[in-house]
Amino acid sequence: MKIKLQEDVLKDQNLAAAFNRETFKKKHTLVINVMSSPGAGKTTLLEETIKALMNEFHMAVIEGDLATDLDAERLRSLGVKTVQINTVGGCHLDARMITKTLPDFELDSIDILFIENIGNLVCPSGYDLGQDYKVVVLSVPEGNDKIPKYPVMFRRTDVTIINKIDLLPYVSFNLEEAKRNLKEINPQAQLKALSAKTGEGMEEWINWIKDAHLQCTKP
């Protein structure tokens, strides 16, 4: 019975993900699912990304948290439509949660939708939300061991962002080792090293988003 229940749950999840993906595709909305451990800098990265793109694109955010809307308020202050999902103990967002938020958006006018997932390097990796790309953020204070210790997360993502590189002189993080570890686990993944706080390396990340949006809108 437990096996049957698991199959049913996954079936519903996968159907919702397929529905979301088709909806976003019809609207030509680029969807990026951003994941990380707590404190890696997802919200700051989104703030600076939105600031850099707001003159070219209409953007929106789905903000996932266990509780509070503190991060959502930071993004709303930029004038960006942000819908909060509180999981009240759940360790990840799933596709059905995303589906429920869709009526809150005017997708015809949204070029890019960011999903800020729950801070967790385990659970979010296994759930397809219907996004175009999965992005994981790793901050240098977390250490070099995170990529090999959480291989499922880094194996299932399209882009790994190494954030807070302004702190490299002060912590024992080896960027070259991180690149080697990622290549062993996921040879196809791209790596962007940047500091959302200082702006170093942000241009490459911003250009990647612009190119991803261009690919998304092709017939």
Salt bridges, closest charged atoms under 4 A:
ASP8 OD2 - LYS4 NZ 3.55
GLU47 OE1 - ARG74 NH2 2.82
GLU48 OE2 - LYS51 NZ 3.23
GLU56 OE2 - LYS210 NZ 3.02
ASP69 OD2 - ARG76 NH1 3.52
ASP71 OD1 - ARG74 NH1 3.76
GLU73 OE2 - ARG76 NH1 2.58
ASP94 OD2 - ARG96 NH2 3.39
ASP108 OD1 - LYS27 NZ 3.14
ASP111 OD2 - HIS58 ND1 3.78
ASP128 OD1 - ARG21 NH2 2.79
ASP145 OD1 - LYS146 NZ 2.95
ASP145 OD2 - LYS149 NZ 3.64
GLU176 OE2 - LYS179 NZ 3.43
GLU204 OE2 - LYS192 NZ 3.29
